[in-house]
């Protein structure tokens, strides 16, 4: 099953194609977790850790609770209100 990679042009082309953010966002959510991990592993092995992380991050957006890469949506930050501002009286300022 294992063969030595001898065509570096193919490796360069593969890395170039799969380092594309648009492709990752269009395709990654349709992959299963095992498939996304396998692709990320190949990209890391070929010296593209940023592309590997990009694919896993894009894949995680399609995961649901309980899936390996699921990332819950963070709660929005609510800006605290100064209660004295709401009173709008001169003595509170």
WOKAMO-V478430 format. One record per pair of residues at least 12 apart in sequence whose C-alpha atoms are under 8 Angstrom apart, sorted by the first residue. I is the first residue (numbers start at 0). J is the second residue. D is the distance in Angstrom with one decimal. If there is no record, write none. Layout:
i:I j:J d:D
i:I j:J d:D
This chain:
i:10 j:45 d:7.6
i:14 j:42 d:6.9
i:14 j:45 d:7.6
i:14 j:47 d:7.2
i:17 j:50 d:7.2
i:18 j:47 d:7.9
i:18 j:50 d:5.0
i:19 j:50 d:7.9
i:20 j:53 d:7.3
i:23 j:53 d:7.2
i:23 j:54 d:5.5
i:23 j:57 d:6.2
i:23 j:58 d:7.9
i:24 j:54 d:7.7
i:24 j:57 d:5.4
i:24 j:58 d:7.6
i:27 j:54 d:6.1
i:27 j:55 d:7.5
i:27 j:57 d:5.7
i:27 j:58 d:4.4
i:27 j:61 d:7.8
i:28 j:57 d:6.5
i:28 j:58 d:4.4
i:28 j:59 d:7.0
i:28 j:60 d:6.5
i:28 j:61 d:4.5
i:28 j:62 d:7.1
i:29 j:58 d:7.5
i:29 j:61 d:7.3
i:30 j:58 d:7.0
i:32 j:58 d:7.8
i:32 j:66 d:7.7
i:32 j:67 d:6.7
i:32 j:68 d:7.3
i:35 j:54 d:7.0
i:35 j:55 d:6.3
i:35 j:58 d:6.8
i:36 j:55 d:7.2
i:38 j:51 d:7.3
i:38 j:54 d:8.0
i:39 j:51 d:4.2
i:39 j:52 d:7.0
i:39 j:54 d:6.6
i:39 j:55 d:6.9
i:55 j:68 d:7.4
i:56 j:68 d:8.0
